[in-house]
Amino acid sequence: MEWNKLSHRIIQGLPLRENEAYDLAEEPESSLFDMMSAADMLRRHFKGNRIHTCSFLNEKFRARSENCAYCAQNDSVKKDPSPFPLVEEESFTEHAQRAEEMGVTCFGMVASDYRFTGKDLDRFVLHFKQIKKGRTKYCASFGMLSKEDFLKLKECGVNRIHHNLETSRTFFPNICSLHSYDDRLQTIQKAQNADLAVCSGGLFGLGETDRDVVDLALELRGLHVDFIPVNFLIPALKIRFENKKPISPRRALKIIALMRLINPRAEIIVGCGREQLLGELHPLVFFAGASGIIVGDFSTCKGRNKNLDKAMLDGLGLEHSLK
């Protein structure tokens, strides 16, 4: 593979053909750092030296009604069907203000259910309306809403909708059976029709192949998704994958590079599992093509301290807005 020529061709506006993308999936491990170099060239060309940062608040509105095999909130419904405590307006405003003070690029709210409508959605809309808007952008992850619901969120100041595809169409039945892949695609398209930016990516380490990774990357490219989160499974208690062996750090870096090479203009944002899985290789995510990170805690596990991330970015000479 002539990696420099490949990067220059993509920069000139000639994207990878599908057969080329699948060929990349077959590249041996010995090619990893050449692949990363090509991906890094694209990151620097399309995103410069600045790193996008996100944080979010998980509301845990109720135990998840879906059966996604990777989610720790899923099985809890069997043992405790009662709702989780609601996030009150004051608490949401406080978290949003803290995100503004931290300097994160985007702050989001995640609610764990299939769909929110009516009074539930109106409550979220009110929360977003009460935020004193500053430089931080706002994101919502509320499941499979209608275009009208997305328009409500846009009107109250939401800039972006988060809705992961999670994996390839072929592998998806292995992780969820209560809704379809097309349901997720249609949700993304409705958000785009409401003129909202879309954040959609995947969770890796579930047993998918590198070809599944490429399938997902191509699907996201076809949707013209703006932000692509790359998450890695951290096996937890009470999930179907709790005994799954973690993928290697080298494969994690290859996945990030594949996402960048196939989606050169998107923000590739590394989230869950980056520190736990990659260990000492963690800073290499940026040189594999990542242009963003999620700061702070995740939905069902602790994240990395903001000050550690700030020190890491400063040490690497990368630009950011963290304070």
MOSULKA-V638146 format. One line per field, one symbol per residue. burial: + if it has 9 or more other ideal C-beta (glycine too) atoms within 8 Angstrom, else -. A space follows every 10 residues. Layout:
burial: ???
This chain:
burial: +-+--++--+ +----+---- +++++-+--- ++-+++++++ ++++--+--+ ++++++++++ ++++-+-+++ ++++-++--- ------+--- -++-+++-++ -+++++++++ ++++-+---+ +-++++++-- +----+-+++ +++++-+-++ ++++-+++++ ++++++++-- ++--++---- --++++++++ ++-+-+-+++ ++++++-+-+ ++++++++++ +-+-++++++ ++++++--+- ++-+-++-+- ++++++++++ ++++-+++++ ++++--++-- -+-+++++++ +++++--+-- +-++-+--++ -++----+-+ -+-
